[in-house]
Amino acid sequence: MYDSMYDRLAAGFQPFDWWLIIVLSLVAALIMRKWPQWPGAAAIAFAVDAVAPFFYRWSTGIPPDFALDFAVSRLDERGGIVVLMRLAIYFVVIGIIYWTKRRYSRL
C-alpha cells in the first residue's frame, strides 16, 4: 500500500491539516505567557486538532456517527507515527512562534 515511510507520512497530512496546525499553533503561542506553559499549549492545540474535523463534518450535514468515524480514522488510519508527528509538529511550531514573539517583542 505504501512504498516508504515518507509516503505514509505525506498521506497523513492533507492541506486542511497543515492549515489547522498553523492556525492552532499561532493561537496557542500568542496566548502563552511563560515557557512552562508550552506542553499544555501543545496538548490543547493537539486536542482541538483531533476534535475539529468532527465538528467540521457535522456542521456540513454529515450525521454525528459518521463524522466521528471520519475524525477518528484521520488520526488512526496512517498508524501511530502520524499522531506522534502531529504532536511533535505542534511542539516545534508553537516553540518557534513563542520564541519569535519573546525575542522581537522586547525591541
C-alpha positions in Angstrom: 0.0 0.0 0.0 2.8 2.4 0.9 6.2 2.4 -0.7 8.1 4.1 2.1 7.8 5.9 5.4 7.7 9.2 3.6 4.7 8.1 1.6 2.9 7.1 4.8 3.7 10.5 6.5 2.8 12.5 3.4 -0.6 10.8 3.1 -1.3 11.6 6.8 -1.1 15.4 6.3 -3.7 17.0 4.0 -3.8 20.7 3.2 -6.6 21.1 5.8 -4.3 19.5 8.4 -1.5 21.9 7.7 -3.9 24.9 7.8 -5.2 23.7 11.2 -1.7 23.1 12.6 -0.6 26.6 11.6 -3.7 28.4 13.0 -3.8 26.4 16.2 -0.1 26.8 16.8 -0.3 30.6 16.2 -3.2 31.0 18.6 -1.5 28.8 21.3 1.8 30.6 21.0 0.2 34.0 21.3 -1.8 33.1 24.4 1.2 31.6 26.2 2.9 33.9 28.8 5.8 31.7 30.0 7.8 28.8 28.8 6.4 26.3 31.3 3.0 26.6 29.5 4.5 25.1 26.4 3.5 21.4 26.9 0.0 22.5 27.9 -0.4 24.7 24.9 0.7 21.9 22.6 -1.6 19.4 24.3 -4.6 21.7 24.0 -3.8 22.5 20.4 -3.5 18.8 19.6 -6.8 18.0 21.3 -8.6 20.7 19.3 -6.9 19.3 16.2 -8.3 15.9 17.0 -11.8 17.2 17.6 -12.1 19.9 14.9 -12.8 17.5 11.9 -15.7 16.0 13.8 -17.4 19.4 14.2 -16.5 20.5 10.7 -18.1 17.4 9.1 -21.0 17.5 11.5 -21.7 21.2 10.5 -21.6 20.3 6.8 -24.5 17.8 7.2 -22.8 14.5 7.9 -24.5 12.6 10.7 -22.6 12.6 14.0 -21.8 8.9 14.0 -20.2 9.1 10.6 -18.4 12.4 11.4 -16.9 10.7 14.5 -15.7 7.8 12.4 -14.0 10.2 9.9 -12.4 12.2 12.7 -11.0 9.1 14.4 -9.9 7.4 11.2 -8.0 10.6 10.3 -5.7 10.0 13.3 -5.7 6.2 13.2 -5.6 5.1 9.6 -1.9 6.0 9.0 -0.6 4.4 12.1 0.7 5.9 15.4 3.6 7.6 13.7 1.4 10.3 12.2 -0.2 11.0 15.5 3.2 11.4 17.2 4.4 13.5 14.3 1.4 15.8 14.7 2.2 16.3 18.4 5.9 16.9 17.7 5.0 19.4 14.9 2.8 21.3 17.4 5.6 21.4 19.9 8.1 22.7 17.3 5.8 25.3 15.7 4.5 26.7 19.0 8.0 26.9 20.3 9.3 28.7 17.3 6.4 31.2 17.3 6.7 31.8 21.0 10.4 32.3 20.8 10.0 34.8 18.0 7.3 36.6 19.9 9.5 36.9 23.0 12.6 37.8 21.0 11.1 40.6 19.0 8.5 42.0 21.5 11.4 43.4 23.6 12.6 45.8 20.9 
